[in-house]
Amino acid sequence: MSNYEHISPGEFLRLYDRGELKNGLVIDVREPFEWDYYHLDGTTLMPLQTIPASLGRLPSDRKIYVVCAHGVRSEYACRYLAEQGYEDVVNVIGGMAALAAARGFAYD
């Protein structure tokens, strides 16, 4: 069984707002049209189906935070990355919908 962490939307935004994610990488595994609708500055768009072909671009020495719309695709991505040997992977619970709601924006 692969291991990865989970982070609450509130904790993720606290780290994001304080600039404490700069040493990590935040990837957004949604589709481009979802990204265009709403995303956080400084995140990297990498749709879920592109993850296998993008492994060479992902650093193995940095924490990788993964976000999607509601937390389902990011869960799949985290599981896959952990299975590929990435040891510091974090799923953002609730995805962009939860992050947007915490910011006062109705995502859905």
Biopython code that builds the backbone (N, CA, C, O; Angstrom):
import numpy as np
from Bio.PDB.StructureBuilder import StructureBuilder

atoms = [
    (1, "MET", "N", (0.841, -1.192, 0.000)),
    (1, "MET", "CA", (0.000, 0.000, 0.000)),
    (1, "MET", "C", (0.880, 1.247, 0.000)),
    (1, "MET", "O", (1.849, 1.330, 0.754)),
    (2, "SER", "N", (0.541, 2.200, -0.837)),
    (2, "SER", "CA", (1.318, 3.432, -0.957)),
    (2, "SER", "C", (0.910, 4.429, 0.121)),
    (2, "SER", "O", (-0.252, 4.494, 0.524)),
    (3, "ASN", "N", (1.868, 5.185, 0.565)),
    (3, "ASN", "CA", (1.597, 6.184, 1.594)),
    (3, "ASN", "C", (1.807, 7.583, 1.057)),
    (3, "ASN", "O", (2.745, 7.855, 0.308)),
    (4, "TYR", "N", (0.917, 8.451, 1.456)),
    (4, "TYR", "CA", (1.024, 9.875, 1.178)),
    (4, "TYR", "C", (0.208, 10.578, 2.251)),
    (4, "TYR", "O", (-0.583, 9.956, 2.961)),
    (5, "GLU", "N", (0.412, 11.864, 2.352)),
    (5, "GLU", "CA", (-0.253, 12.645, 3.392)),
    (5, "GLU", "C", (-1.509, 13.315, 2.853)),
    (5, "GLU", "O", (-1.756, 13.354, 1.648)),
    (6, "HIS", "N", (-2.284, 13.833, 3.780)),
    (6, "HIS", "CA", (-3.454, 14.653, 3.458)),
    (6, "HIS", "C", (-3.312, 15.955, 4.225)),
    (6, "HIS", "O", (-2.768, 15.981, 5.329)),
    (7, "ILE", "N", (-3.803, 17.033, 3.636)),
    (7, "ILE", "CA", (-3.782, 18.324, 4.312)),
    (7, "ILE", "C", (-5.167, 18.957, 4.170)),
    (7, "ILE", "O", (-5.794, 18.870, 3.114)),
    (8, "SER", "N", (-5.626, 19.585, 5.228)),
    (8, "SER", "CA", (-6.927, 20.253, 5.184)),
    (8, "SER", "C", (-6.821, 21.526, 4.344)),
    (8, "SER", "O", (-5.736, 22.089, 4.196)),
    (9, "PRO", "N", (-7.939, 21.971, 3.802)),
    (9, "PRO", "CA", (-7.915, 23.225, 3.038)),
    (9, "PRO", "C", (-7.406, 24.400, 3.876)),
    (9, "PRO", "O", (-6.637, 25.227, 3.384)),
    (10, "GLY", "N", (-7.825, 24.472, 5.115)),
    (10, "GLY", "CA", (-7.400, 25.575, 5.977)),
    (10, "GLY", "C", (-5.901, 25.579, 6.213)),
    (10, "GLY", "O", (-5.265, 26.631, 6.145)),
    (11, "GLU", "N", (-5.330, 24.413, 6.489)),
    (11, "GLU", "CA", (-3.890, 24.322, 6.721)),
    (11, "GLU", "C", (-3.120, 24.627, 5.436)),
    (11, "GLU", "O", (-2.100, 25.317, 5.468)),
    (12, "PHE", "N", (-3.609, 24.113, 4.306)),
    (12, "PHE", "CA", (-2.957, 24.385, 3.027)),
    (12, "PHE", "C", (-2.932, 25.896, 2.757)),
    (12, "PHE", "O", (-1.892, 26.446, 2.394)),
    (13, "LEU", "N", (-4.078, 26.561, 2.935)),
    (13, "LEU", "CA", (-4.137, 28.002, 2.674)),
    (13, "LEU", "C", (-3.275, 28.786, 3.652)),
    (13, "LEU", "O", (-2.698, 29.807, 3.276)),
    (14, "ARG", "N", (-3.174, 28.338, 4.882)),
    (14, "ARG", "CA", (-2.306, 29.001, 5.851)),
    (14, "ARG", "C", (-0.860, 28.948, 5.357)),
    (14, "ARG", "O", (-0.159, 29.960, 5.379)),
    (15, "LEU", "N", (-0.416, 27.779, 4.915)),
    (15, "LEU", "CA", (0.948, 27.639, 4.390)),
    (15, "LEU", "C", (1.123, 28.456, 3.111)),
    (15, "LEU", "O", (2.147, 29.115, 2.929)),
    (16, "TYR", "N", (0.131, 28.413, 2.228)),
    (16, "TYR", "CA", (0.172, 29.145, 0.963)),
    (16, "TYR", "C", (0.277, 30.648, 1.221)),
    (16, "TYR", "O", (1.129, 31.325, 0.645)),
    (17, "ASP", "N", (-0.587, 31.160, 2.084)),
    (17, "ASP", "CA", (-0.610, 32.596, 2.361)),
    (17, "ASP", "C", (0.676, 33.084, 3.017)),
    (17, "ASP", "O", (1.074, 34.232, 2.819)),
    (18, "ARG", "N", (1.319, 32.237, 3.785)),
    (18, "ARG", "CA", (2.559, 32.614, 4.465)),
    (18, "ARG", "C", (3.798, 32.351, 3.594)),
    (18, "ARG", "O", (4.923, 32.587, 4.033)),
    (19, "GLY", "N", (3.593, 31.865, 2.370)),
    (19, "GLY", "CA", (4.710, 31.612, 1.469)),
    (19, "GLY", "C", (5.515, 30.382, 1.821)),
    (19, "GLY", "O", (6.644, 30.223, 1.355)),
    (20, "GLU", "N", (4.951, 29.510, 2.638)),
    (20, "GLU", "CA", (5.680, 28.339, 3.102)),
    (20, "GLU", "C", (5.618, 27.162, 2.136)),
    (20, "GLU", "O", (6.165, 26.099, 2.431)),
    (21, "LEU", "N", (4.972, 27.326, 1.002)),
    (21, "LEU", "CA", (4.915, 26.267, -0.003)),
    (21, "LEU", "C", (5.945, 26.470, -1.104)),
    (21, "LEU", "O", (6.049, 25.645, -2.012)),
    (22, "LYS", "N", (6.699, 27.545, -1.036)),
    (22, "LYS", "CA", (7.647, 27.880, -2.105)),
    (22, "LYS", "C", (8.742, 26.826, -2.288)),
    (22, "LYS", "O", (9.285, 26.694, -3.385)),
    (23, "ASN", "N", (9.069, 26.088, -1.256)),
    (23, "ASN", "CA", (10.072, 25.030, -1.392)),
    (23, "ASN", "C", (9.476, 23.749, -1.941)),
    (23, "ASN", "O", (10.201, 22.820, -2.299)),
    (24, "GLY", "N", (8.158, 23.702, -2.007)),
    (24, "GLY", "CA", (7.474, 22.547, -2.565)),
    (24, "GLY", "C", (6.967, 22.867, -3.956)),
    (24, "GLY", "O", (7.334, 23.877, -4.558)),
    (25, "LEU", "N", (6.124, 21.993, -4.447)),
    (25, "LEU", "CA", (5.512, 22.170, -5.759)),
    (25, "LEU", "C", (4.029, 21.865, -5.596)),
    (25, "LEU", "O", (3.665, 20.839, -5.021)),
    (26, "VAL", "N", (3.177, 22.745, -6.098)),
    (26, "VAL", "CA", (1.734, 22.510, -6.062)),
    (26, "VAL", "C", (1.294, 22.220, -7.487)),
    (26, "VAL", "O", (1.391, 23.076, -8.365)),
    (27, "ILE", "N", (0.806, 20.999, -7.709)),
    (27, "ILE", "CA", (0.294, 20.664, -9.035)),
    (27, "ILE", "C", (-1.226, 20.547, -8.974)),
    (27, "ILE", "O", (-1.795, 20.016, -8.021)),
    (28, "ASP", "N", (-1.850, 21.054, -10.006)),
    (28, "ASP", "CA", (-3.303, 21.049, -10.151)),
    (28, "ASP", "C", (-3.607, 20.054, -11.266)),
    (28, "ASP", "O", (-3.222, 20.268, -12.416)),
    (29, "VAL", "N", (-4.298, 18.962, -10.925)),
    (29, "VAL", "CA", (-4.523, 17.892, -11.889)),
    (29, "VAL", "C", (-5.874, 18.009, -12.613)),
    (29, "VAL", "O", (-6.353, 17.042, -13.205)),
    (30, "ARG", "N", (-6.472, 19.189, -12.559)),
    (30, "ARG", "CA", (-7.723, 19.412, -13.293)),
    (30, "ARG", "C", (-7.428, 19.640, -14.768)),
    (30, "ARG", "O", (-6.275, 19.650, -15.199)),
    (31, "GLU", "N", (-8.491, 19.822, -15.521)),
    (31, "GLU", "CA", (-8.379, 20.100, -16.952)),
    (31, "GLU", "C", (-8.173, 21.603, -17.171)),
    (31, "GLU", "O", (-8.502, 22.404, -16.296)),
    (32, "PRO", "N", (-7.631, 21.990, -18.335)),
    (32, "PRO", "CA", (-7.369, 23.404, -18.598)),
    (32, "PRO", "C", (-8.585, 24.312, -18.420)),
    (32, "PRO", "O", (-8.440, 25.423, -17.909)),
    (33, "PHE", "N", (-9.782, 23.873, -18.828)),
    (33, "PHE", "CA", (-10.958, 24.739, -18.678)),
    (33, "PHE", "C", (-11.287, 24.962, -17.204)),
    (33, "PHE", "O", (-11.808, 26.017, -16.842)),
    (34, "GLU", "N", (-10.991, 23.984, -16.352)),
    (34, "GLU", "CA", (-11.215, 24.154, -14.914)),
    (34, "GLU", "C", (-10.189, 25.122, -14.338)),
    (34, "GLU", "O", (-10.512, 25.975, -13.511)),
    (35, "TRP", "N", (-8.960, 24.974, -14.785)),
    (35, "TRP", "CA", (-7.863, 25.854, -14.377)),
    (35, "TRP", "C", (-8.184, 27.295, -14.755)),
    (35, "TRP", "O", (-8.003, 28.207, -13.949)),
    (36, "ASP", "N", (-8.660, 27.497, -15.984)),
    (36, "ASP", "CA", (-8.988, 28.842, -16.453)),
    (36, "ASP", "C", (-10.083, 29.475, -15.604)),
    (36, "ASP", "O", (-10.082, 30.687, -15.392)),
    (37, "TYR", "N", (-11.010, 28.665, -15.121)),
    (37, "TYR", "CA", (-12.121, 29.171, -14.315)),
    (37, "TYR", "C", (-11.631, 29.683, -12.969)),
    (37, "TYR", "O", (-12.041, 30.760, -12.537)),
    (38, "TYR", "N", (-10.754, 28.925, -12.292)),
    (38, "TYR", "CA", (-10.266, 29.325, -10.976)),
    (38, "TYR", "C", (-9.029, 28.519, -10.629)),
    (38, "TYR", "O", (-9.038, 27.290, -10.706)),
    (39, "HIS", "N", (-7.968, 29.209, -10.249)),
    (39, "HIS", "CA", (-6.768, 28.520, -9.760)),
    (39, "HIS", "C", (-5.996, 29.456, -8.840)),
    (39, "HIS", "O", (-6.257, 30.658, -8.783)),
    (40, "LEU", "N", (-5.055, 28.886, -8.136)),
    (40, "LEU", "CA", (-4.195, 29.670, -7.246)),
    (40, "LEU", "C", (-2.915, 30.027, -7.980)),
    (40, "LEU", "O", (-2.336, 29.192, -8.675)),
    (41, "ASP", "N", (-2.476, 31.263, -7.825)),
    (41, "ASP", "CA", (-1.219, 31.692, -8.430)),
    (41, "ASP", "C", (-0.077, 30.830, -7.907)),
    (41, "ASP", "O", (-0.057, 30.448, -6.737)),
    (42, "GLY", "N", (0.858, 30.534, -8.775)),
    (42, "GLY", "CA", (2.040, 29.778, -8.377)),
    (42, "GLY", "C", (1.870, 28.275, -8.441)),
    (42, "GLY", "O", (2.795, 27.530, -8.116)),
    (43, "THR", "N", (0.686, 27.816, -8.860)),
    (43, "THR", "CA", (0.486, 26.375, -9.007)),
    (43, "THR", "C", (0.762, 25.971, -10.446)),
    (43, "THR", "O", (0.762, 26.812, -11.344)),
    (44, "THR", "N", (0.995, 24.693, -10.661)),
    (44, "THR", "CA", (1.330, 24.171, -11.977)),
    (44, "THR", "C", (0.211, 23.283, -12.478)),
    (44, "THR", "O", (-0.168, 22.326, -11.803)),
    (45, "LEU", "N", (-0.325, 23.581, -13.649)),
    (45, "LEU", "CA", (-1.361, 22.753, -14.253)),
    (45, "LEU", "C", (-0.717, 21.498, -14.837)),
    (45, "LEU", "O", (0.213, 21.584, -15.639)),
    (46, "MET", "N", (-1.218, 20.338, -14.432)),
    (46, "MET", "CA", (-0.740, 19.060, -14.922)),
    (46, "MET", "C", (-1.924, 18.086, -14.881)),
    (46, "MET", "O", (-2.053, 17.311, -13.933)),
    (47, "PRO", "N", (-2.794, 18.120, -15.911)),
    (47, "PRO", "CA", (-3.979, 17.267, -15.896)),
    (47, "PRO", "C", (-3.636, 15.808, -15.560)),
    (47, "PRO", "O", (-2.580, 15.293, -15.928)),
    (48, "LEU", "N", (-4.557, 15.173, -14.856)),
    (48, "LEU", "CA", (-4.319, 13.829, -14.326)),
    (48, "LEU", "C", (-3.763, 12.872, -15.369)),
    (48, "LEU", "O", (-2.812, 12.143, -15.083)),
    (49, "GLN", "N", (-4.328, 12.855, -16.565)),
    (49, "GLN", "CA", (-3.888, 11.885, -17.568)),
    (49, "GLN", "C", (-2.466, 12.152, -18.057)),
    (49, "GLN", "O", (-1.869, 11.290, -18.703)),
    (50, "THR", "N", (-1.912, 13.330, -17.761)),
    (50, "THR", "CA", (-0.549, 13.636, -18.201)),
    (50, "THR", "C", (0.509, 13.270, -17.154)),
    (50, "THR", "O", (1.706, 13.347, -17.430)),
    (51, "ILE", "N", (0.076, 12.877, -15.969)),
    (51, "ILE", "CA", (1.025, 12.583, -14.884)),
    (51, "ILE", "C", (2.046, 11.509, -15.280)),
    (51, "ILE", "O", (3.243, 11.727, -15.089)),
    (52, "PRO", "N", (1.623, 10.353, -15.827)),
    (52, "PRO", "CA", (2.635, 9.339, -16.160)),
    (52, "PRO", "C", (3.731, 9.849, -17.098)),
    (52, "PRO", "O", (4.905, 9.528, -16.908)),
    (53, "ALA", "N", (3.360, 10.631, -18.096)),
    (53, "ALA", "CA", (4.342, 11.155, -19.043)),
    (53, "ALA", "C", (5.152, 12.310, -18.453)),
    (53, "ALA", "O", (6.177, 12.696, -19.015)),
    (54, "SER", "N", (4.703, 12.860, -17.331)),
    (54, "SER", "CA", (5.354, 14.018, -16.730)),
    (54, "SER", "C", (6.257, 13.668, -15.554)),
    (54, "SER", "O", (6.815, 14.565, -14.922)),
    (55, "LEU", "N", (6.409, 12.391, -15.250)),
    (55, "LEU", "CA", (7.192, 12.007, -14.074)),
    (55, "LEU", "C", (8.592, 12.599, -14.090)),
    (55, "LEU", "O", (9.112, 12.975, -13.039)),
    (56, "GLY", "N", (9.207, 12.690, -15.248)),
    (56, "GLY", "CA", (10.556, 13.238, -15.343)),
    (56, "GLY", "C", (10.637, 14.712, -14.987)),
    (56, "GLY", "O", (11.715, 15.221, -14.679)),
    (57, "ARG", "N", (9.498, 15.402, -15.029)),
    (57, "ARG", "CA", (9.463, 16.832, -14.699)),
    (57, "ARG", "C", (9.188, 17.078, -13.224)),
    (57, "ARG", "O", (9.335, 18.201, -12.744)),
    (58, "LEU", "N", (8.792, 16.044, -12.507)),
    (58, "LEU", "CA", (8.446, 16.210, -11.102)),
    (58, "LEU", "C", (9.652, 15.931, -10.214)),
    (58, "LEU", "O", (10.280, 14.879, -10.331)),
    (59, "PRO", "N", (9.974, 16.855, -9.341)),
    (59, "PRO", "CA", (11.141, 16.660, -8.479)),
    (59, "PRO", "C", (10.869, 15.616, -7.397)),
    (59, "PRO", "O", (9.791, 15.595, -6.803)),
    (60, "SER", "N", (11.833, 14.769, -7.151)),
    (60, "SER", "CA", (11.669, 13.762, -6.094)),
    (60, "SER", "C", (12.216, 14.265, -4.767)),
    (60, "SER", "O", (12.067, 13.599, -3.742)),
    (61, "ASP", "N", (12.847, 15.435, -4.777)),
    (61, "ASP", "CA", (13.456, 15.972, -3.560)),
    (61, "ASP", "C", (12.669, 17.134, -2.964)),
    (61, "ASP", "O", (13.161, 17.821, -2.069)),
    (62, "ARG", "N", (11.453, 17.359, -3.451)),
    (62, "ARG", "CA", (10.596, 18.431, -2.933)),
    (62, "ARG", "C", (9.229, 17.853, -2.591)),
    (62, "ARG", "O", (8.790, 16.868, -3.185)),
    (63, "LYS", "N", (8.568, 18.476, -1.632)),
    (63, "LYS", "CA", (7.200, 18.082, -1.296)),
    (63, "LYS", "C", (6.295, 18.475, -2.446)),
    (63, "LYS", "O", (6.391, 19.585, -2.970)),
    (64, "ILE", "N", (5.411, 17.562, -2.841)),
    (64, "ILE", "CA", (4.467, 17.813, -3.924)),
    (64, "ILE", "C", (3.060, 17.814, -3.347)),
    (64, "ILE", "O", (2.587, 16.806, -2.823)),
    (65, "TYR", "N", (2.398, 18.965, -3.453)),
    (65, "TYR", "CA", (1.004, 19.095, -3.044)),
    (65, "TYR", "C", (0.157, 18.913, -4.296)),
    (65, "TYR", "O", (0.465, 19.479, -5.345)),
    (66, "VAL", "N", (-0.911, 18.121, -4.190)),
    (66, "VAL", "CA", (-1.744, 17.839, -5.353)),
    (66, "VAL", "C", (-3.175, 18.294, -5.064)),
    (66, "VAL", "O", (-3.754, 17.959, -4.030)),
    (67, "VAL", "N", (-3.731, 19.065, -6.003)),
    (67, "VAL", "CA", (-5.089, 19.577, -5.862)),
    (67, "VAL", "C", (-5.874, 19.307, -7.140)),
    (67, "VAL", "O", (-5.312, 19.283, -8.235)),
    (68, "CYS", "N", (-7.175, 19.106, -6.986)),
    (68, "CYS", "CA", (-8.071, 18.969, -8.138)),
    (68, "CYS", "C", (-9.343, 19.747, -7.815)),
    (68, "CYS", "O", (-9.283, 20.726, -7.071)),
    (69, "ALA", "N", (-10.470, 19.347, -8.344)),
    (69, "ALA", "CA", (-11.707, 20.077, -8.087)),
    (69, "ALA", "C", (-12.294, 19.775, -6.707)),
    (69, "ALA", "O", (-12.648, 20.686, -5.959)),
    (70, "HIS", "N", (-12.391, 18.482, -6.381)),
    (70, "HIS", "CA", (-13.039, 18.080, -5.130)),
    (70, "HIS", "C", (-12.222, 17.089, -4.312)),
    (70, "HIS", "O", (-12.654, 16.693, -3.229)),
    (71, "GLY", "N", (-11.068, 16.682, -4.793)),
    (71, "GLY", "CA", (-10.208, 15.789, -4.033)),
    (71, "GLY", "C", (-10.149, 14.359, -4.527)),
    (71, "GLY", "O", (-9.414, 13.547, -3.965)),
    (72, "VAL", "N", (-10.897, 14.033, -5.556)),
    (72, "VAL", "CA", (-10.901, 12.655, -6.068)),
    (72, "VAL", "C", (-9.715, 12.414, -7.002)),
    (72, "VAL", "O", (-8.943, 11.476, -6.803)),
    (73, "ARG", "N", (-9.576, 13.258, -8.015)),
    (73, "ARG", "CA", (-8.454, 13.080, -8.953)),
    (73, "ARG", "C", (-7.115, 13.268, -8.255)),
    (73, "ARG", "O", (-6.145, 12.578, -8.571)),
    (74, "SER", "N", (-7.058, 14.197, -7.310)),
    (74, "SER", "CA", (-5.797, 14.403, -6.595)),
    (74, "SER", "C", (-5.448, 13.173, -5.760)),
    (74, "SER", "O", (-4.273, 12.847, -5.591)),
    (75, "GLU", "N", (-6.453, 12.503, -5.246)),
    (75, "GLU", "CA", (-6.227, 11.253, -4.495)),
    (75, "GLU", "C", (-5.610, 10.206, -5.416)),
    (75, "GLU", "O", (-4.653, 9.532, -5.036)),
    (76, "TYR", "N", (-6.150, 10.067, -6.617)),
    (76, "TYR", "CA", (-5.576, 9.136, -7.596)),
    (76, "TYR", "C", (-4.137, 9.513, -7.935)),
    (76, "TYR", "O", (-3.259, 8.651, -7.989)),
    (77, "ALA", "N", (-3.903, 10.793, -8.161)),
    (77, "ALA", "CA", (-2.557, 11.258, -8.510)),
    (77, "ALA", "C", (-1.579, 10.980, -7.375)),
    (77, "ALA", "O", (-0.461, 10.528, -7.620)),
    (78, "CYS", "N", (-1.984, 11.245, -6.147)),
    (78, "CYS", "CA", (-1.108, 11.000, -4.994)),
    (78, "CYS", "C", (-0.765, 9.521, -4.879)),
    (78, "CYS", "O", (0.387, 9.150, -4.654)),
    (79, "ARG", "N", (-1.779, 8.689, -5.037)),
    (79, "ARG", "CA", (-1.548, 7.244, -4.960)),
    (79, "ARG", "C", (-0.557, 6.805, -6.045)),
    (79, "ARG", "O", (0.368, 6.040, -5.775)),
    (80, "TYR", "N", (-0.757, 7.290, -7.256)),
    (80, "TYR", "CA", (0.127, 6.933, -8.361)),
    (80, "TYR", "C", (1.557, 7.414, -8.106)),
    (80, "TYR", "O", (2.510, 6.658, -8.295)),
    (81, "LEU", "N", (1.705, 8.658, -7.681)),
    (81, "LEU", "CA", (3.045, 9.197, -7.423)),
    (81, "LEU", "C", (3.749, 8.421, -6.312)),
    (81, "LEU", "O", (4.943, 8.139, -6.408)),
    (82, "ALA", "N", (3.016, 8.083, -5.275)),
    (82, "ALA", "CA", (3.607, 7.295, -4.189)),
    (82, "ALA", "C", (4.038, 5.923, -4.697)),
    (82, "ALA", "O", (5.092, 5.420, -4.308)),
    (83, "GLU", "N", (3.233, 5.319, -5.558)),
    (83, "GLU", "CA", (3.587, 4.015, -6.137)),
    (83, "GLU", "C", (4.823, 4.110, -7.022)),
    (83, "GLU", "O", (5.538, 3.124, -7.196)),
    (84, "GLN", "N", (5.078, 5.286, -7.580)),
    (84, "GLN", "CA", (6.246, 5.490, -8.442)),
    (84, "GLN", "C", (7.481, 5.878, -7.637)),
    (84, "GLN", "O", (8.534, 6.147, -8.216)),
    (85, "GLY", "N", (7.369, 5.910, -6.331)),
    (85, "GLY", "CA", (8.525, 6.176, -5.486)),
    (85, "GLY", "C", (8.631, 7.571, -4.916)),
    (85, "GLY", "O", (9.582, 7.867, -4.193)),
    (86, "TYR", "N", (7.684, 8.432, -5.222)),
    (86, "TYR", "CA", (7.695, 9.773, -4.640)),
    (86, "TYR", "C", (7.292, 9.655, -3.174)),
    (86, "TYR", "O", (6.238, 9.107, -2.851)),
    (87, "GLU", "N", (8.135, 10.171, -2.299)),
    (87, "GLU", "CA", (7.951, 9.943, -0.871)),
    (87, "GLU", "C", (7.305, 11.106, -0.131)),
    (87, "GLU", "O", (6.868, 10.933, 1.007)),
    (88, "ASP", "N", (7.232, 12.260, -0.729)),
    (88, "ASP", "CA", (6.719, 13.435, -0.027)),
    (88, "ASP", "C", (5.575, 14.052, -0.829)),
    (88, "ASP", "O", (5.711, 15.127, -1.412)),
    (89, "VAL", "N", (4.444, 13.344, -0.843)),
    (89, "VAL", "CA", (3.280, 13.731, -1.632)),
    (89, "VAL", "C", (2.123, 14.026, -0.682)),
    (89, "VAL", "O", (1.902, 13.303, 0.289)),
    (90, "VAL", "N", (1.385, 15.106, -0.978)),
    (90, "VAL", "CA", (0.303, 15.550, -0.098)),
    (90, "VAL", "C", (-0.952, 15.832, -0.910)),
    (90, "VAL", "O", (-0.916, 16.600, -1.871)),
    (91, "ASN", "N", (-2.062, 15.210, -0.523)),
    (91, "ASN", "CA", (-3.356, 15.442, -1.145)),
    (91, "ASN", "C", (-4.074, 16.570, -0.415)),
    (91, "ASN", "O", (-4.193, 16.544, 0.810)),
    (92, "VAL", "N", (-4.553, 17.560, -1.165)),
    (92, "VAL", "CA", (-5.317, 18.662, -0.587)),
    (92, "VAL", "C", (-6.787, 18.226, -0.517)),
    (92, "VAL", "O", (-7.457, 18.113, -1.543)),
    (93, "ILE", "N", (-7.270, 17.987, 0.688)),
    (93, "ILE", "CA", (-8.620, 17.477, 0.906)),
    (93, "ILE", "C", (-9.657, 18.490, 0.411)),
    (93, "ILE", "O", (-9.579, 19.679, 0.717)),
    (94, "GLY", "N", (-10.622, 17.997, -0.353)),
    (94, "GLY", "CA", (-11.716, 18.859, -0.821)),
    (94, "GLY", "C", (-11.416, 19.656, -2.069)),
    (94, "GLY", "O", (-12.317, 20.253, -2.657)),
    (95, "GLY", "N", (-10.154, 19.676, -2.483)),
    (95, "GLY", "CA", (-9.770, 20.322, -3.720)),
    (95, "GLY", "C", (-10.057, 21.813, -3.801)),
    (95, "GLY", "O", (-10.220, 22.497, -2.791)),
    (96, "MET", "N", (-10.112, 22.286, -5.029)),
    (96, "MET", "CA", (-10.309, 23.719, -5.263)),
    (96, "MET", "C", (-11.665, 24.196, -4.768)),
    (96, "MET", "O", (-11.810, 25.364, -4.407)),
    (97, "ALA", "N", (-12.657, 23.321, -4.743)),
    (97, "ALA", "CA", (-13.962, 23.728, -4.228)),
    (97, "ALA", "C", (-13.836, 24.142, -2.772)),
    (97, "ALA", "O", (-14.394, 25.161, -2.365)),
    (98, "ALA", "N", (-13.110, 23.362, -1.986)),
    (98, "ALA", "CA", (-12.923, 23.681, -0.564)),
    (98, "ALA", "C", (-12.023, 24.900, -0.392)),
    (98, "ALA", "O", (-12.273, 25.737, 0.475)),
    (99, "LEU", "N", (-10.981, 25.006, -1.207)),
    (99, "LEU", "CA", (-10.092, 26.164, -1.117)),
    (99, "LEU", "C", (-10.827, 27.443, -1.507)),
    (99, "LEU", "O", (-10.683, 28.475, -0.852)),
    (100, "ALA", "N", (-11.614, 27.368, -2.578)),
    (100, "ALA", "CA", (-12.378, 28.536, -3.016)),
    (100, "ALA", "C", (-13.392, 28.940, -1.946)),
    (100, "ALA", "O", (-13.554, 30.126, -1.659)),
    (101, "ALA", "N", (-14.070, 27.959, -1.361)),
    (101, "ALA", "CA", (-15.064, 28.258, -0.323)),
    (101, "ALA", "C", (-14.402, 28.955, 0.863)),
    (101, "ALA", "O", (-14.979, 29.867, 1.456)),
    (102, "ALA", "N", (-13.196, 28.524, 1.203)),
    (102, "ALA", "CA", (-12.473, 29.154, 2.305)),
    (102, "ALA", "C", (-12.114, 30.601, 1.974)),
    (102, "ALA", "O", (-11.915, 31.417, 2.875)),
    (103, "ARG", "N", (-12.033, 30.912, 0.708)),
    (103, "ARG", "CA", (-11.738, 32.266, 0.232)),
    (103, "ARG", "C", (-13.007, 33.082, -0.018)),
    (103, "ARG", "O", (-12.933, 34.255, -0.385)),
    (104, "GLY", "N", (-14.180, 32.454, 0.181)),
    (104, "GLY", "CA", (-15.432, 33.156, -0.029)),
    (104, "GLY", "C", (-15.902, 33.157, -1.470)),
    (104, "GLY", "O", (-16.712, 33.998, -1.860)),
    (105, "PHE", "N", (-15.399, 32.217, -2.267)),
    (105, "PHE", "CA", (-15.756, 32.129, -3.687)),
    (105, "PHE", "C", (-16.519, 30.824, -3.913)),
    (105, "PHE", "O", (-16.038, 29.759, -3.525)),
    (106, "ALA", "N", (-17.678, 30.887, -4.524)),
    (106, "ALA", "CA", (-18.462, 29.686, -4.809)),
    (106, "ALA", "C", (-17.917, 29.034, -6.071)),
    (106, "ALA", "O", (-18.163, 29.514, -7.178)),
    (107, "TYR", "N", (-17.187, 27.954, -5.908)),
    (107, "TYR", "CA", (-16.548, 27.264, -7.036)),
    (107, "TYR", "C", (-17.573, 26.545, -7.898)),
    (107, "TYR", "O", (-17.505, 26.602, -9.126)),
    (108, "ASP", "N", (-18.514, 25.876, -7.268)),
    (108, "ASP", "CA", (-19.513, 25.073, -8.020)),
    (108, "ASP", "C", (-20.732, 25.883, -8.382)),
    (108, "ASP", "O", (-21.655, 25.363, -9.008)),
]
sb = StructureBuilder()
sb.init_structure("model")
sb.init_model(0)
sb.init_chain("A")
sb.init_seg("    ")
for serial, (resi, resn, name, xyz) in enumerate(atoms, 1):
    if name == "N":
        sb.init_residue(resn, " ", resi, " ")
    sb.init_atom(name, np.array(xyz, "f"), 0.0, 1.0, " ", f" {name:<3s}", serial, name[0])
structure = sb.get_structure()
